Amino acid sequence: MEKYILAIDQGTTSTRAILFDKDQNVVRVAQKEITNYFPHPGWVEQDANEIWLSTLSVIGQIFDGGQVTPQQVVSIGITNQRETTVVWDKESGLPIYHAIVWQSRQTSDIVNKFKEQGYEPLIKEKTGLVLDPYFSASKIKWIIDNVKGARENENLIFGTIDTFLLWKFTCGQVHATDVTNASRTLLFNIHTLNWDKDLLDLFEVPQRMLPEIKDTSGVFGYIDPRHFFNQTCPISSLVGDQQAALYGESCFEKSNVKNTYGTGGFILVNTGDEAIISKYGLLSTVAWKIGNEVKYALEGSIFVSGSLIQWLRDEMKFFTSASESEQLAGQVLDSGGVIVVPAFTGLGAPYWNDSCKGAIYGLTRGTSRAHIARASIEAMAYQSKDLIKVMEADLQEKIPYIKVDGGASVNKLLVQFQSDILEIPVIRPVLAETTALGAARLAGLAVGFYKKEDFKDEKSERYEPSMNPEEVERLYKRWQKAVEATLLF
Ligand code: ADP
């Protein structure tokens, strides 16, 4: 009977279950969308119970039809949207408030107060992160301060989505997280690899609410048979989604980079054994811990990446599906001098300006929709170059090539332009499920189903730079000028 690893990929828009075989091939996939709630401008929430039920539902779908059975699953790995915060009562098992999603800005006031009090440098030094509502700490504080009776209730516990699912799967037996998820809370010291007492005091989060921190790959607990068709098996990895993609893309060595083009963009570079504190506003984070091996990463995010294509589709009505963007952009040889700076919600690293607005430059009477579509695709690549350059400066090393994934990475024009403008090769794996693969690999490693030597580069396509260096310099200078102008707007 063939054996499999089951990966759960609990993302912001959907929950997915993906079954991997011994050769790391995808055997089955199931997916269910998640509802987002926007109770006030800037607030984003989800129902943690819906997330839990969606997880059971996708697991059920995997075994529908009986071609594979739960007995064939040797282990489960969980990867998840990071930072999203759940506080629940360990007696009733019920969350006391919606899950506050990473995107939510409802805790800005808490964070601004700490900024005014000058806590930012200390927090950056300890956590590798910036003081921002994005991370979990202020979200936990907000829930405890705003839900009636919460501060006095000693039964309350906290978890990011990995922790909540693990607790549910084990029927409340295991309250734990892994270092990658802990490193996104703003309560975790990335040097000691433990919860930080000073930060807990600052955010007024009682230690008793926090999960135990474990390795990324290792047995966390066993799924209760009631949730797995009367079978059990170990849950042997918990890992944040971007770190999972780094592992799934085999970025095991220092200077290995993966770039995910999704709704937003996430670039991570492996910095080896060292947690580098960025001079340019990049985040320092734990990439994984497996036994004695701890790897760190620098991370940069792009607020608007594939969502620029969505905007062209939904608001500008340029096309009816994102994939048509490539066809339209392919009608012209270049952007005709048009530059799109998609600062819809300001610009992130390395600019950190949250008030500037987007702009389109270089319009002439001859500018067509094709030029604007092409310039939009190019904008994803230019923004990535801005981040790769500061990563090289922080690392003090040249990055030799990058690997790409995410929904927009199927766009060949984008990937070729990325290689041209970076002047290095860009490698795109044929398998799209790199995040789930990362979780499956880490889970399989823990139970001896996979060995580290099995984790070679997957089948991939390689794009080589083909633009002459003077042209690269000319184009990139124009992009930088356009960004400068945008920052003033
Ligand atoms: P997420 O995981 O953030 O939900 P995905 O990785 O599924 O996102 O990527 C979806 C994004 O990719 C969308 O914003 C969409 O506009 C963009 N996208 C999808 N296909 C293409 C394409 N062929 N060319 C450019 N962008 C695309």
Residues whose N, C-alpha, C, O or C-beta is under 5 A from the ligand:
A	BS01	ADP	T13 Y261 G262 T263 G264 G306 S307 I309 Q310 A322 S323 S325 G406 G407 A408 V410 N411
